[in-house]
Amino acid sequence: MPVNLHFGADDLLRIRFAVSPLCETHEAVRTLRRADRHGYHTPWLRRMHEKLAGLDLTPLWLFMPASGYTPDFLGRPPDAPMAGFDEELARLRATDPALARAEMAKSLACTPGAAESSRGRAALTDPAGAVRELARVTERAWRTLIAPDWPRLRALLEAEIAYRSRQLAGGGLRRLFDDLHPRLSWSGGMLTVRTRTDFAQMQDLDGRGVLLLPSVFVWPDVVSGFDPPWQPTVIYPARGIGGLWTEPETGPALARLLGANRAAVLTALDAPSTTTALAHRLGLAPSSVSAHLSVLRDAGLLAARRHGHQVLYERTPLGITLAAGG
């Protein structure tokens, strides 16, 4: 059913993007239980299989109904564009117990019998203790599921934001929202988000604007929500997920032309990326990757642009043609 977000003039001035490692952690936890989310993430799921043996995610899953409400405080919208996980976890731990209890009760009501279960009763009786437990489990999930791959994930999400920023600059909100996700549509000052919820919602943004949060693990869904006091947020799948977990294949002709490592760097740039993320993906030293990037850029095969404190590299049309031919 749709979520309709009605924009006023002030809301148009408060549209922003951010990256949230906390959001990615919770969406990864959902992916473990949702077969319809596997698809692109199957290689990641295979790698996670053995690591999950000692990871009890039951406290989180209790508040992640298949179709229903997840407490907003678990993934509250980040204040900063590039929030750090420790910063977001500290905000989670500082959640007001009264607010946590209200949101947990709303979530438990989505699953028959959940509020009456031993875990459900304990959470509602001691919401402060429940917040501490959920924070502990979230931290363990982050260390196991996300942290080892975070450089790669962060680079993809930052490249997504850079791409959307160029869309916004070149074509305005209509171009941005028309291309963001098939379940999003913009008309007459209203953003319609078609979600999995069983009921339609209407939100007047009242000057709060909207946070656009690209995600790797939310695929194939798009999620919207966050009632006051949180800023309304739309979580949508980032571009480039299809090649995220596949290792780049370098053709022999391209390797003979450029050298194996330099060809691997060019081939791996199927989406804009940083030096650190490429080094992590290819298993090469960052200094070596940096040298290869400089040579490829000087040859006109790559372009570099600054995004925040990082430099993103992407293939030029000539680089795309050469990589495809290789």
C-alpha positions in Angstrom: 0.0 0.0 0.0 1.2 3.5 -0.7 2.8 6.0 1.7 2.0 9.5 0.4 4.4 12.3 1.5 3.0 15.7 0.9 5.7 18.4 0.4 5.4 22.1 1.3 7.7 24.8 0.1 10.0 24.4 3.2 10.2 20.6 2.7 11.8 21.1 -0.7 14.6 22.9 1.0 15.2 20.0 3.4 15.7 17.1 1.2 19.0 15.4 2.0 21.0 12.2 1.5 22.9 10.2 4.1 24.7 6.9 4.6 23.8 4.8 7.6 25.9 1.8 8.7 23.3 1.1 11.4 20.6 0.9 8.7 22.7 -1.5 6.7 23.2 -3.7 9.7 19.5 -4.1 10.4 18.7 -4.6 6.7 21.4 -7.3 6.5 19.7 -9.0 9.5 16.4 -8.9 7.6 18.1 -10.4 4.5 19.1 -13.5 6.4 15.4 -14.4 7.0 13.9 -13.2 3.7 14.3 -15.5 0.8 13.0 -12.9 -1.6 16.0 -10.7 -0.7 18.6 -13.3 -1.5 19.2 -12.9 -5.3 22.1 -10.6 -5.7 23.2 -11.3 -2.1 23.6 -15.1 -2.4 27.4 -14.9 -2.5 27.4 -12.9 0.7 25.0 -15.3 2.3 27.3 -18.2 1.5 30.2 -16.4 3.2 28.1 -15.6 6.2 26.9 -19.2 6.8 29.7 -20.3 9.1 29.9 -16.9 10.9 26.2 -17.1 11.9 26.7 -20.2 14.2 27.5 -18.1 17.3 25.3 -15.1 16.5 21.9 -15.0 18.2 19.7 -12.5 16.4 16.4 -13.5 18.0 16.1 -10.2 20.0 16.2 -8.2 16.8 14.0 -10.5 14.8 11.3 -10.2 17.4 10.9 -6.5 16.3 11.2 -7.2 12.5 7.8 -8.5 11.4 7.6 -9.7 7.8 4.9 -7.1 7.1 4.5 -4.5 9.8 6.2 -1.9 11.9 9.8 -2.0 13.1 10.6 0.4 16.0 12.0 3.6 14.5 14.5 4.0 17.3 16.4 0.9 16.0 17.4 2.7 12.9 16.7 6.4 13.6 17.7 8.7 10.7 21.3 9.8 11.0 22.0 13.5 11.6 25.3 13.5 9.6 25.6 12.7 5.9 28.3 10.0 6.6 27.6 8.9 10.1 29.9 6.4 11.8 28.6 3.2 13.3 29.8 3.9 16.8 28.1 7.3 16.7 24.8 5.8 15.6 25.0 3.0 18.1 25.5 5.5 20.9 22.3 7.3 19.8 20.5 3.9 19.9 21.7 3.3 23.4 20.5 6.7 24.5 16.9 6.1 23.4 14.3 7.3 25.9 12.8 4.1 27.6 9.2 5.5 27.3 9.6 6.1 23.6 11.2 2.7 23.2 8.3 1.0 25.0 5.7 2.7 22.9 7.5 1.7 19.6 8.2 -1.8 20.7 4.5 -2.3 21.7 3.4 -1.1 18.3 5.8 -3.5 16.6 4.9 -6.5 18.7 1.2 -5.9 17.9 2.0 -6.8 14.3 2.8 -10.4 15.1 0.1 -12.5 16.8 1.3 -13.6 20.3 4.5 -11.7 20.2 3.5 -9.3 23.0 2.5 -12.2 25.2 5.7 -14.2 24.6 8.4 -14.2 27.3 10.7 -12.0 25.3 7.9 -9.6 24.4 6.7 -9.3 28.1 10.3 -8.8 29.3 10.9 -6.0 26.7 7.7 -4.1 27.7 8.4 -4.5 31.4 12.0 -3.3 31.2 12.3 -1.1 28.0 15.6 0.3 29.1 17.0 -3.2 29.5 15.5 -4.1 26.1 17.3 -1.1 24.5 20.6 -2.2 25.9 20.1 -5.8 24.7 19.1 -4.6 21.2 22.2 -2.4 21.1 24.4 -5.3 22.1 23.0 -7.6 19.4 23.2 -4.8 16.8 26.8 -4.3 17.6 27.6 -8.0 17.2 25.6 -8.1 14.0 27.6 -5.1 12.7 31.0 -6.8 13.5 30.0 -10.1 11.9 27.8 -9.1 8.9 28.9 -5.6 7.8 32.2 -4.4 9.1 34.5 -6.7 7.1 32.8 -5.4 3.8 32.1 -1.8 4.9 34.7 -0.1 2.7 33.1 -1.7 -0.3 29.6 -1.0 0.8 30.3 2.6 1.8 32.0 3.3 -1.5 29.0 2.0 -3.4 26.6 4.1 -1.3 28.7 7.3 -1.6 28.9 6.8 -5.3 25.1 6.5 -5.4 24.7 9.8 -3.6 27.1 11.5 -5.9 25.2 10.2 -8.9 21.8 11.3 -7.5 23.3 14.7 -6.7 24.2 15.2 -10.3 20.7 14.1 -11.4 19.2 16.6 -9.0 21.4 19.4 -10.3 20.7 18.5 -14.0 17.0 17.7 -13.9 15.5 18.8 -10.6 13.3 16.7 -8.3 11.2 15.2 -11.0 14.2 13.6 -12.7 15.5 12.5 -9.3 12.3 10.8 -8.1 11.3 9.4 -11.5 14.6 7.4 -11.6 15.1 6.6 -8.0 13.0 3.4 -7.8 10.0 2.0 -9.7 7.9 2.1 -6.5 8.5 5.9 -6.1 6.5 8.5 -8.0 6.3 12.3 -7.8 3.3 14.3 -8.8 1.8 17.5 -7.7 4.1 18.1 -4.7 3.5 14.6 -3.4 6.0 11.7 -3.3 4.2 8.3 -3.3 6.1 5.3 -2.0 4.5 1.9 -2.6 5.6 -0.3 0.3 4.8 -3.7 1.7 2.5 -2.3 4.4 -1.1 -3.4 4.6 -2.5 0.1 4.9 -2.2 3.4 3.1 -0.6 6.4 4.9 -0.6 10.1 4.4 2.1 12.3 5.9 2.2 16.1 5.7 5.9 16.8 6.1 5.3 20.1 7.9 8.7 21.5 7.1 10.6 18.4 8.2 11.7 17.5 4.7 12.8 14.0 3.7 16.0 12.0 4.2 16.9 9.8 1.2 18.9 6.8 2.5 20.4 4.5 -0.2 20.9 0.9 1.0 22.5 -2.3 -0.2 20.4 -4.8 1.7 17.0 -3.2 1.5 16.8 -4.5 -2.1 14.3 -5.3 -3.6 12.1 -3.2 -1.3 11.7 0.5 -0.7 10.9 1.5 2.8 9.3 4.7 4.1 8.3 5.8 7.6 9.5 7.5 10.7 6.8 9.5 12.5 7.7 12.4 14.7 10.1 13.0 16.4 12.1 11.4 13.5 12.6 13.0 10.1 10.6 11.2 7.4 12.9 8.9 5.6 12.9 6.8 2.3 15.3 3.9 2.2 15.8 2.6 -1.3 18.2 0.2 -3.1 21.4 1.8 -4.4 22.6 1.3 -8.0 25.4 -1.2 -8.6 24.2 -4.0 -6.2 24.2 -6.5 -9.1 28.0 -6.6 -9.3 28.7 -6.0 -5.6 29.6 -9.5 -4.6 31.0 -10.8 -7.9 34.7 -10.6 -8.4 35.7 -8.7 -11.6 36.7 -10.9 -14.5 39.6 -9.6 -16.6 39.9 -10.7 -20.1 43.2 -12.0 -21.3 43.6 -9.4 -24.1 43.0 -6.6 -21.6 45.5 -8.1 -19.2 48.2 -8.3 -21.9 47.6 -4.7 -22.9 47.5 -3.1 -19.4 49.1 -5.7 -17.1 47.0 -8.0 -14.9 46.6 -5.6 -11.9 45.9 -2.5 -13.9 43.4 -4.3 -16.0 41.7 -5.6 -12.8 41.4 -2.1 -11.5 39.8 -0.9 -14.7 37.4 -3.9 -14.8 36.5 -3.5 -11.2 35.2 0.1 -11.7 31.8 -1.0 -12.8 30.6 1.7 -10.4 32.4 4.7 -9.0 34.7 3.8 -6.2 37.5 5.0 -3.9 41.1 3.7 -3.8 40.5 2.0 -0.4 37.3 0.2 -1.6 39.1 -1.0 -4.8 42.1 -2.2 -2.8 39.7 -4.1 -0.4 37.8 -5.7 -3.3 40.9 -6.7 -5.3 43.1 -7.7 -2.4 45.8 -5.3 -3.4 47.8 -2.7 -1.4 46.2 0.7 -1.5 49.5 2.3 -2.6 49.5 -0.1 -5.6 45.9 0.6 -6.5 46.6 4.4 -6.2 49.5 4.1 -8.7 47.4 2.2 -11.2 44.5 4.7 -10.9 46.9 7.5 -11.7 48.2 5.8 -14.8 44.7 5.0 -16.0 43.5 8.5 -15.4 46.5 10.0 -17.2 45.6 7.7 -20.1 42.1 9.1 -20.3 40.5 5.8 -19.2 39.3 7.2 -15.8 37.9 10.4 -14.3 38.3 11.4 -10.7 36.0 13.7 -8.7 35.9 14.7 -5.1 32.9 13.7 -2.9 33.2 15.0 0.6 36.5 14.0 2.0 37.0 11.2 -0.6 37.9 10.9 -4.3 35.8 8.7 -6.4 37.1 7.2 -9.7 34.9 6.1 -12.6 35.5 5.0 -16.1 35.3 7.5 -19.0 33.5 6.5 -22.2 36.9 5.3 -23.6 37.5 3.3 -20.4 34.1 1.7 -20.6 34.7 0.7 -24.2 38.1 -0.8 -23.5 36.8 -2.7 -20.4 33.9 -4.1 -22.4 36.2 -5.1 -25.3 38.5 -6.8 -22.9 
